[in-house]
Amino acid sequence: MTQTHPPHTTVHQRRSVSRRRFRVCHECDLVVALPALAAGQKADCPRCGHTLVRRHANPAERSLALALATLIALTLSVVFPFIGFELSGIGNRIELTDSASTLIGLHQPLVAICVLLTVIILPLIYLLSISWLCLGMLLGHPLPRSRQIARTLRHVTPWMMADVFVIGTLVSLIKIVGMAEIELGLSFWTFCAFAMLLLLTTQSVDKDWLWFSLDRRAMAPAGTQAGRSASEQNLCGCATCGLVNALSGKHKPRCRRCYEPLHPWHGINNQATLALLAAAVIMYLPANLYPIMVTTSLGNSTPSTIMGGVLLFLQHGDWPIAFIIFMASVVVPVSKILALLWLCYVVKQDRSGLSRINRIRLYRVTEFVGRWSMVDVFVVAILVALIRHGNLMSIEPGPASLAFAAVVVLTMLAAMLFDQRSIWAGTRAAPSPQEQKNYDNAKESNHV
């Protein structure tokens, strides 16, 4: 819920807002003053609608309990058998880590590292970090290295893909269920629980409360005004801890509270995004032209491209799986590249009929869906580990698997480096009536 000051708030009351309440929206650069929020409430930016803060009841206890439960589920997922199959007396059973170790043995170490990091290692680091931070909060004082650990959370979160791996596992099982008997191990069910608990854990973390608990003294510079862009006031908000910082003219300024590098607004500059998109386009060609996996049956090897796999599912009548693979491997990466290229163009030229609020919504969708393209890479990792019987029946990764993984990583990095503030600054388009109303309200009332 979006909180506002009562209509009868006086000018003196608005001016007495604590400097600890000021935040900068990292999507539109608007300075806002947070209201007092109760558990279950949230505060949104009045200009772009980005959620700035979301409060939870008993945040330390809640996050710690979820993190410990998720760690238990991850431990069980690694220890017990994951999935197995049997066909005419021939079968195999794998554990969760085999999806990466088998790729290393087949000379695909980079793909193996990608799978291992996104599915196991980064979630483990995240959960241990949350447990360490929340334990310190419950003890009444931060534990050693808490600030450094808290800084890692923002960088780790986008790369955790346990939920995507679950979808990849289901696609793999459907691919072989028609020709073999499938056995779901205990690890499969605990991993599904792990993916769900991990999602709940990430949603339970209140970054704003966490950093306030680590350092209650930090506050915005004197003279900070809500309802104006931070760049107009020579200010910059920290994307990691949320603190409003005054810019001192240093070449590489850092946040006063968490010491994370700041990124002041210096005008539209999306060269890094364009460079990464160009690299993604180059890698997308071999990702589709070369086989993503090679299937061997009774001595005959059959290479399969991404589109070849989609057509194979269609021929067998598996329309839902064909749709998932086509969307994740073709529609999502292509649409993401085109959307980011279009955004980089319109923020410079401003020739689009879309309002700024619709542009930022397009960016949010683009940023959210990019990680789901990893489904195809996970499908290859699981099938390669599961079906290993030499010339009788086996699946090996093709050269396209590394190229496609590179496309996913490059497009995700391109979206992260795109400066959303360029959508709101430096354009010649007049704001829509609703945008102007929200902006004026924020300027006059200092509210979120």
DRENLUM-123826 format. One record per residue (C-alpha): x, y, z; residue in one letter. Coordinates in pm, whole numbers, plus 50000, padded with zeros to 5 digits. Layout:
XYZA
...
# end
This chain:
500005000050000M
501215034849919T
501355057750219Q
500725095350205T
500715123550454H
497255135350567P
495785164450370P
496045187250674H
499835183150712T
501385217450763T
504435231850589V
506365230850918H
505575193650959Q
506695186050606R
509995203950662R
510625184550984S
510825150850809V
513795131750945S
516725130050706R
516855092650776R
513605088850579R
514905102650249F
515465078049966R
516265081049596V
514285059749351C
516975042549145H
514595039148849E
513595075748802C
516015094549035D
513205111049234L
513975119849597V
511175108449827V
510555108350202A
509385075150341L
506305075550567P
506025054250877A
505085019550758L
503404991550950A
504014954650888A
502504943550558G
502674978350403Q
504894990850123K
505925024449980A
505975030949605D
507625058849412C
504895083949315P
506445090448973R
507335056048834C
505585032149073G
508765013749175H
508464997149517T
510985014049746L
510294996250076V
508214966450185R
507784960550560R
507334926650728H
506424916851082A
509414903651282N
511774906950984P
514834891451150A
512984861151288E
511034856550965R
514054857750732S
516224836350962L
513554809150989A
513044808350613L
516784808350544A
517414779050780L
514514759250634A
515844765950284T
519344754750385L
517914721950518I
516044716450191A
519214723649990L
521244699250202T
518694671550145L
518634679649773S
522394674749744V
522644643249959V
519864621149819F
519254607949463P
517644633149227F
516054614448936I
516554581548754G
515244562148455F
515094526148334E
514594512647980L
514764475547892S
517004467948186G
519234497948121I
519014526748361G
520794553648556N
520284574148867R
521874608048927I
522304632549208E
521764669849177L
525484678049146T
525904653248858D
524264678248624S
527434699248656A
530124672748712S
529164653648397T
529524685048187L
533064689648320I
533914654348207G
532544662347861L
534764693047822H
532094719047899Q
533544734248218P
532084768948161L
528544755748124V
529124733548430A
530294763348635I
527244783148522C
524894755248633V
526674749748964L
526784786749049L
523174795148968T
521624764049122V
523724756049431I
526664778749515I
525104813449489L
521894803249671P
524084787849944L
526094820149980I
522884840449990Y
521264818750257L
524364818150477L
524624855950444S
520994861250545I
521404837750843S
524554855950957W
522944890350929L
519664880851097C
521474862951379L
523384894851452G
520134914651456M
518594890351705L
521674892051929L
521374929751939G
524604938451758H
525894931551404P
528304902451373L
531764908251219P
531864917150848R
528114922750840S
528314952950611R
530534935250359Q
528214905150365I
525104926650324A
526644942750016R
526794909149840T
523044902949860L
522094926849580R
524704912349345H
523884875849415V
520074876849399T
519564880749019P
521734850448944W
519964824949163M
517934802548931M
516644773249135A
513094779449013D
514264779448649V
516124746648714F
512874730848837V
511184739748507I
514194726048317G
513934693548512T
510244689848430L
510934695948060V
513694669548070S
511404644048232L
508654649947978I
511224645647701K
512074610047811I
508914598747991V
507474584247670G
510374560347616M
511494551147968A
510254546348322E
511054576648538I
511964575048905E
511774606749112L
514154605849406G
513734622949740L
516094650349620S
513664660349346F
510904668249595W
513214685549842T
514674706349559F
511184717849457C
510644727849820A
514054744749820F
513174765549513A
509904777049672M
511504784850008L
514324803849838L
511784825849662L
510004832449993L
513314840450162T
514294866449902T
510874882749932Q
511084883750312S
514254904750327V
513644941450403D
516814957750270K
515884991750409D
515334978350762W
518464957050740L
520774985950660W
519115008450916F
519794981451177S
523434979451070L
523925017251089D
521305039451251R
523425071051232R
523585075150855A
521205100850708M
520705121850398A
522665154550363P
521165186050508A
518965204950264G
517745174050079T
514365181049921Q
511755155049831A
509885158249504G
512995167749304R
515475146449114S
518635137349304A
520865149049018S
519355184049042E
520515185649405Q
523985170849341N
522905139249523L
523055102349443C
521195073349602G
523045041149681C
521445011849501A
522774987849766T
521835003350101C
519525031749990G
521415060050161L
521255094349997V
524805107049939N
526125141649855A
528515141549559L
531895156049644S
533405157149297G
535475125549336K
536095105849018H
534705073549168K
532435082849460P
531405056549712R
528525053749956C
529255066750305R
527465037750472R
528225006150272C
531165019050063Y
529555006149744E
530465025449425P
527905052249341L
526625059148991H
525735096048964P
523605107448674W
525795123548407H
523395121848115G
522305094047884I
525085068647829N
524095033247737N
527265023247552Q
527914993847785A
524404980447725T
524804983847348L
528184966347356A
526774937147555L
523774934747322L
526084933747021A
528024905247183A
524734887247259A
523624890046896V
526954875546780I
526674846347022M
523014840546934Y
523944830046580L
526034799246676P
523554792046956A
520914785346690N
523014772746399L
525004746446591Y
523474716846778P
522734722447143I
522954684947212M
523824652847027V
521744621547088T
523294587347026T
521024556646994S
522324522246882L
525454538246739G
523634565246539N
524274601146643S
521654627946579T
522474664646641P
519624686746762S
519404724446739T
517114745946953I
514474748646682M
514944711846600G
514004703146957G
510904725246938V
509804708346614L
510434674046766L
508124681647057F
505494694046812L
505704661946611Q
505144641346925H
502154662547021G
503834678747325D
502524713547249W
502954728047603P
506634717747622I
507304729747268A
505724762847365F
507874766047679I
511104758447490I
510194781647204F
509314810147439M
512374805747663A
514934799347388S
513684820547098V
511024845947193V
512484857647526V
516124863747420P
515154879447085V
512474901247245S
514834911747522K
517534922147276I
515044941447060L
513394957947363A
516704970047507L
517884982347167L
514615000947126W
514885016647473L
518455027647406C
517235044247086Y
514125061647218V
515815076747522V
518165094147279K
515685102847004Q
512415103547199D
510325094146896R
508145068247063S
504465072747138G
504845052947462L
504705073047781S
507625071448021R
505685049848266I
505015024347990N
508685024547892R
509765016648246I
507184988848262R
508634974347942L
512084975248098Y
510874957648414R
509314929648212V
512474926648003T
514664924448312E
512404898748481F
512014873648195V
515674872348087G
516784845948338R
514124821248220W
516054815347898S
518384793148102M
515744765648083V
517334751047769D
520804750247926V
519444732248234F
517594707148014V
520864698447842V
522714695548176A
520134671348319I
519784649348010L
523554647147962V
524014635148321A
521054611248315L
521484593547981I
525034579647971R
525314545347807H
527864549547529G
526844539847178N
523754522247308L
522094554247431M
523654586947537S
523294624647510I
526214648747486E
526234686747495P
526674704547164G
528704736047099P
525514756947106A
525054750647479S
527954773447573L
526934799647315A
523344800347442F
524464802847806A
526614832447699A
523564848747535V
521584846147860V
524414860448070V
525144888747826L
521504899547797T
521094898948175M
524184920548216L
522934943947942A
519644948848128A
521454954848458M
523734981248305L
520914999548129F
520345031748322D
516605034048387Q
517015070648480R
517575078148112S
513875070848054I
512925099948279W
515685124948208A
516795142247894G
513585136047698T
511625161947508R
508305144247557A
505845161147789A
504815139648087P
501405123848082S
498705140248301P
498995112248558Q
502805114748566E
502615152348614Q
500015148348891K
502135122849078N
505245144249039Y
503495175549166D
502025156849462N
505465144049560A
506975178349524K
504325195649732E
503735169650003S
507115151850030N
505365118250023H
505725083649876V
# end
